[in-house]
Amino acid sequence: RFTLIIALVVALLTGCATVQVQQDVVVYGSNIRIDGVTESRTSDGVPEVVVFARSTAIGDRPARVRAIWFDRQGRPIDTVVSAWMARTLAGNRPFTLRMVGPSEQSARYRVEIEIL
């Protein structure tokens, strides 16, 4: 519920036309379908999340993606692995995002996909 409230506030402030929230994945924009999310831990105990999605747009779309990682108290972890990364999403094609947490202390995450 908290993630949805944050997503809606950000959308209102940034003027995004569409905000979609599904299982700790927030999409700012349209023409993205989330097909699934898997969570696991590496052999070192670091959390890893893989998002399976599809661009339903006719043409290629520039986007940026990131995973914000949170500690056990729910505070965001200040880390370089939470920085935005540029991507080009091919039109009408599936894509996969693999995000690895900064340490084994990471307890939660929120993946954000912003269509530019």
N, C-alpha and C positions, 0 to 999 in steps of 0.2 A: 504494500500500500504506500509506504514512504517513497519508494522508487517511482511509482506512478505520479505522486504529487510533485516530486522534483522534476520529472520529465515534462509534466504539464506546465509548470512554472517556467522552465527553460524555453519551452515552445512559445509561450506567450511573450516572453521577453525577446526572443530572437526572431519571431515572426515566421517560424516554420509552419508549413501548411498541414503536415501530418506528423503525429508522434505515435509510434507503435511500441508497446512494451510486452515482452514475452520472456518469462523465466530468466530474469536478470539481464536481459538484452533490451536495450532501448535503441530504436531507429528514429532518427530525425529526418523526415522526408518520406517519400513514397516509392512504390515499385520495388520493395524489398519484402520477400517472404522468408520468415525464419522456419526452417524445416526441422531443426533439432539442436539440442545442446548436450554435450557430454562433459562430465566433470571427472577428473582423476587426479592422481598425485604421481610425480616423477619418482624415480628410485631414491632420490634424496629427500622425499617428503614435501616437495614444493608443489602447490596446487597448479593444475593446468585445466583450461577450459577450451573446448573446441565448439565453434558455432558453425552449423551447416545451414546455408541460406541460398537464396536464388534472387538474382536481379530479374524482375519482370518487365523492365524498361525495354523499349525498342532498340535504343542505341546504347553505347558505352556511357557510363556516368562517372565523373570524378567523385571521390568520397574520401573521408578520413575516418579512422577507427582507433579505438583505444579500449583498454580494460583498466578500470579503477579498482584497486585492491584495498580491502579494509582489514584492520586488525580485529582481535577478538572483542574489543570494546566498541567496534563499529566506526572507528575513526579511519579516514583515508590515510593510506601509507604514502608518504612523499617519496616517489621513486621514479627513475627514468623509464621503467617499463610501463608506466601509465601515460606516457607522452602520446600525442596524436601521431598516427602514421598515415601517409597518403596512399590511396589505392585507386585503381581504375577498375570499376565493376563492369564487366562485359555484359552487353545487352542480352537478355533472355538466356542467361547461363547461371549455373550454380557456382558458388564460391565457398571457401572454408576459411575461417579465421581461427588460428591457434594462438592462445594467449597463455603465457606462463607467469605465475606470480613472482614477486621479488624474493620471497623466502618462505620457509615452512611456517612462519608466523602468520601468514595471510589466511584469514578466516572466511572472507566473503569477497565477492567481486561484482562489478557491473560493467558489462560490455556496452559500448556506445558506438553506433554507426551513424555518421552524419553524411547525408547526400549534399554535395555542394552545387 
